[in-house]
Amino acid sequence: MRILYVEDDAMNRRVVRDMFASLGMDLDEAPDVATGLRMVDAEHFDAIVTDLMMPEADGLDLIGAIRRRADLGASVPILVLTADTSDVARENCLRGGANDVMTKPVGLATLVERLGRAIAASDSATFS
């Protein structure tokens, strides 16, 4: 399983990378939206986790760009991991095309459960 994590903060990337490593999984990482989009163009990912607020372009920009891509845009699960706990941010993310929104700090069990749920929902939508 390939997961892409788009996050501008190196410490946050390390924390999530360590969480995945504890499960024996590798995590592909991008420090910004532009890099994340280049990686999506070059690789297949089973899911994408993105920060919401980043300089230059934010998580909503990333989600919108991916959702507009006919080849994978509708099917790849995208989860937002953000420090913004407001209902408005959550609604904007979901309306913008995110499958789920989690707040930082996120625990390993929550991350795995929500990611698994989004991937399972995507798989059943793809094959039904």
ZAMINU-679423 format. One record per residue (C-alpha): residue number from 0; x, y, z. Coordinates in steps of 0.1 Angstrom, whole numbers, plus 5000, padded with zeros to 4 digits. Example, Ala and Ser with C-alpha at 12.3 -4.5 7.8 and 13.67 -1.06 7.14 Angstrom:
<sites>
<site><num>0</num><x>5123</x><y>4955</y><z>5078</z></site>
<site><num>1</num><x>5137</x><y>4989</y><z>5071</z></site>
</sites>
This chain:
<sites>
<site><num>0</num><x>5000</x><y>5000</y><z>5000</z></site>
<site><num>1</num><x>5014</x><y>5034</y><z>4990</z></site>
<site><num>2</num><x>5004</x><y>5065</y><z>5010</z></site>
<site><num>3</num><x>5015</x><y>5100</y><z>5001</z></site>
<site><num>4</num><x>5017</x><y>5126</y><z>5030</z></site>
<site><num>5</num><x>5018</x><y>5162</y><z>5019</z></site>
<site><num>6</num><x>5029</x><y>5184</y><z>5048</z></site>
<site><num>7</num><x>5052</x><y>5215</y><z>5049</z></site>
<site><num>8</num><x>5063</x><y>5210</y><z>5085</z></site>
<site><num>9</num><x>5093</x><y>5186</y><z>5087</z></site>
<site><num>10</num><x>5085</x><y>5176</y><z>5124</z></site>
<site><num>11</num><x>5049</x><y>5167</y><z>5115</z></site>
<site><num>12</num><x>5061</x><y>5146</y><z>5086</z></site>
<site><num>13</num><x>5085</x><y>5128</y><z>5109</z></site>
<site><num>14</num><x>5058</x><y>5121</y><z>5134</z></site>
<site><num>15</num><x>5035</x><y>5106</y><z>5108</z></site>
<site><num>16</num><x>5064</x><y>5087</y><z>5091</z></site>
<site><num>17</num><x>5073</x><y>5072</y><z>5125</z></site>
<site><num>18</num><x>5037</x><y>5061</y><z>5130</z></site>
<site><num>19</num><x>5036</x><y>5043</y><z>5097</z></site>
<site><num>20</num><x>5071</x><y>5028</y><z>5103</z></site>
<site><num>21</num><x>5058</x><y>5013</y><z>5136</z></site>
<site><num>22</num><x>5034</x><y>4994</y><z>5114</z></site>
<site><num>23</num><x>5061</x><y>4983</y><z>5091</z></site>
<site><num>24</num><x>5049</x><y>5006</y><z>5063</z></site>
<site><num>25</num><x>5068</x><y>5032</y><z>5043</z></site>
<site><num>26</num><x>5053</x><y>5066</y><z>5037</z></site>
<site><num>27</num><x>5060</x><y>5088</y><z>5006</z></site>
<site><num>28</num><x>5063</x><y>5124</y><z>5016</z></site>
<site><num>29</num><x>5060</x><y>5158</y><z>4999</z></site>
<site><num>30</num><x>5069</x><y>5191</y><z>5016</z></site>
<site><num>31</num><x>5045</x><y>5211</y><z>4995</z></site>
<site><num>32</num><x>5016</x><y>5209</y><z>4971</z></site>
<site><num>33</num><x>5036</x><y>5213</y><z>4939</z></site>
<site><num>34</num><x>5059</x><y>5184</y><z>4949</z></site>
<site><num>35</num><x>5028</x><y>5164</y><z>4959</z></site>
<site><num>36</num><x>5012</x><y>5169</y><z>4925</z></site>
<site><num>37</num><x>5044</x><y>5159</y><z>4907</z></site>
<site><num>38</num><x>5045</x><y>5127</y><z>4927</z></site>
<site><num>39</num><x>5008</x><y>5120</y><z>4920</z></site>
<site><num>40</num><x>5016</x><y>5124</y><z>4883</z></site>
<site><num>41</num><x>5045</x><y>5100</y><z>4885</z></site>
<site><num>42</num><x>5033</x><y>5074</y><z>4909</z></site>
<site><num>43</num><x>5001</x><y>5055</y><z>4920</z></site>
<site><num>44</num><x>4990</x><y>5061</y><z>4956</z></site>
<site><num>45</num><x>4963</x><y>5041</y><z>4974</z></site>
<site><num>46</num><x>4956</x><y>5072</y><z>4995</z></site>
<site><num>47</num><x>4968</x><y>5107</y><z>5002</z></site>
<site><num>48</num><x>4969</x><y>5125</y><z>5035</z></site>
<site><num>49</num><x>4975</x><y>5162</y><z>5034</z></site>
<site><num>50</num><x>4979</x><y>5191</y><z>5057</z></site>
<site><num>51</num><x>4953</x><y>5219</y><z>5052</z></site>
<site><num>52</num><x>4974</x><y>5251</y><z>5057</z></site>
<site><num>53</num><x>5006</x><y>5253</y><z>5038</z></site>
<site><num>54</num><x>5024</x><y>5282</y><z>5022</z></site>
<site><num>55</num><x>5020</x><y>5289</y><z>4984</z></site>
<site><num>56</num><x>4991</x><y>5264</y><z>4980</z></site>
<site><num>57</num><x>4971</x><y>5246</y><z>5006</z></site>
<site><num>58</num><x>4955</x><y>5213</y><z>5011</z></site>
<site><num>59</num><x>4923</x><y>5224</y><z>4993</z></site>
<site><num>60</num><x>4943</x><y>5234</y><z>4963</z></site>
<site><num>61</num><x>4959</x><y>5199</y><z>4963</z></site>
<site><num>62</num><x>4925</x><y>5182</y><z>4966</z></site>
<site><num>63</num><x>4909</x><y>5203</y><z>4939</z></site>
<site><num>64</num><x>4938</x><y>5196</y><z>4915</z></site>
<site><num>65</num><x>4936</x><y>5159</y><z>4921</z></site>
<site><num>66</num><x>4898</x><y>5157</y><z>4919</z></site>
<site><num>67</num><x>4900</x><y>5174</y><z>4885</z></site>
<site><num>68</num><x>4922</x><y>5146</y><z>4871</z></site>
<site><num>69</num><x>4901</x><y>5121</y><z>4851</z></site>
<site><num>70</num><x>4925</x><y>5092</y><z>4856</z></site>
<site><num>71</num><x>4923</x><y>5091</y><z>4894</z></site>
<site><num>72</num><x>4907</x><y>5122</y><z>4907</z></site>
<site><num>73</num><x>4874</x><y>5107</y><z>4917</z></site>
<site><num>74</num><x>4887</x><y>5075</y><z>4932</z></site>
<site><num>75</num><x>4918</x><y>5081</y><z>4953</z></site>
<site><num>76</num><x>4909</x><y>5087</y><z>4990</z></site>
<site><num>77</num><x>4922</x><y>5120</y><z>5003</z></site>
<site><num>78</num><x>4922</x><y>5127</y><z>5041</z></site>
<site><num>79</num><x>4931</x><y>5161</y><z>5056</z></site>
<site><num>80</num><x>4952</x><y>5162</y><z>5088</z></site>
<site><num>81</num><x>4949</x><y>5197</y><z>5102</z></site>
<site><num>82</num><x>4954</x><y>5217</y><z>5134</z></site>
<site><num>83</num><x>4922</x><y>5237</y><z>5125</z></site>
<site><num>84</num><x>4894</x><y>5222</y><z>5147</z></site>
<site><num>85</num><x>4867</x><y>5245</y><z>5134</z></site>
<site><num>86</num><x>4835</x><y>5232</y><z>5119</z></site>
<site><num>87</num><x>4840</x><y>5256</y><z>5090</z></site>
<site><num>88</num><x>4874</x><y>5241</y><z>5081</z></site>
<site><num>89</num><x>4859</x><y>5206</y><z>5083</z></site>
<site><num>90</num><x>4830</x><y>5215</y><z>5061</z></site>
<site><num>91</num><x>4852</x><y>5233</y><z>5036</z></site>
<site><num>92</num><x>4875</x><y>5202</y><z>5033</z></site>
<site><num>93</num><x>4846</x><y>5178</y><z>5028</z></site>
<site><num>94</num><x>4829</x><y>5202</y><z>5003</z></site>
<site><num>95</num><x>4862</x><y>5206</y><z>4985</z></site>
<site><num>96</num><x>4865</x><y>5168</y><z>4979</z></site>
<site><num>97</num><x>4882</x><y>5153</y><z>5010</z></site>
<site><num>98</num><x>4870</x><y>5119</y><z>5021</z></site>
<site><num>99</num><x>4877</x><y>5127</y><z>5058</z></site>
<site><num>100</num><x>4892</x><y>5153</y><z>5081</z></site>
<site><num>101</num><x>4913</x><y>5145</y><z>5112</z></site>
<site><num>102</num><x>4928</x><y>5170</y><z>5137</z></site>
<site><num>103</num><x>4963</x><y>5171</y><z>5149</z></site>
<site><num>104</num><x>4976</x><y>5156</y><z>5170</z></site>
<site><num>105</num><x>4962</x><y>5123</y><z>5157</z></site>
<site><num>106</num><x>4967</x><y>5090</y><z>5173</z></site>
<site><num>107</num><x>4980</x><y>5060</y><z>5155</z></site>
<site><num>108</num><x>4947</x><y>5040</y><z>5160</z></site>
<site><num>109</num><x>4926</x><y>5069</y><z>5147</z></site>
<site><num>110</num><x>4949</x><y>5074</y><z>5117</z></site>
<site><num>111</num><x>4948</x><y>5037</y><z>5107</z></site>
<site><num>112</num><x>4911</x><y>5033</y><z>5113</z></site>
<site><num>113</num><x>4901</x><y>5064</y><z>5092</z></site>
<site><num>114</num><x>4926</x><y>5057</y><z>5065</z></site>
<site><num>115</num><x>4914</x><y>5021</y><z>5063</z></site>
<site><num>116</num><x>4877</x><y>5032</y><z>5062</z></site>
<site><num>117</num><x>4884</x><y>5057</y><z>5033</z></site>
<site><num>118</num><x>4904</x><y>5031</y><z>5013</z></site>
<site><num>119</num><x>4877</x><y>5004</y><z>5018</z></site>
<site><num>120</num><x>4849</x><y>5029</y><z>5007</z></site>
<site><num>121</num><x>4870</x><y>5039</y><z>4977</z></site>
<site><num>122</num><x>4875</x><y>5002</y><z>4967</z></site>
<site><num>123</num><x>4839</x><y>4993</y><z>4970</z></site>
<site><num>124</num><x>4829</x><y>5024</y><z>4950</z></site>
<site><num>125</num><x>4854</x><y>5015</y><z>4923</z></site>
<site><num>126</num><x>4843</x><y>4979</y><z>4920</z></site>
<site><num>127</num><x>4806</x><y>4981</y><z>4925</z></site>
</sites>
